[in-house]
Amino acid sequence: MGKEDKAYNREEIIGKLLYERHRRKLKTFVTTNENPSAISARYGHHIGDRLPEMFNIIKWEGRSWRE
């Protein structure tokens, strides 16, 4: 989450998906390298505000395996 292109170069489909899944109280699993403030900036305050209740945020630290 956070690296995908906008649909038709204008719409944040993931933001709409997250909003609907939250509204319907559905479980959602995501992975991202972005921090919560970057997610909020990209998808809007209405998503950023709900992050703590939507997800168990687990921060992984340590050496990157992408080197």
Secondary structure, DSSP 4 states (H G I P E B T S, - for coil): ---SPPBTTTB-HHHHHHHHHHHTT-------SS-HHHHHHHH-HHHHTTHHHH-------S--TT-
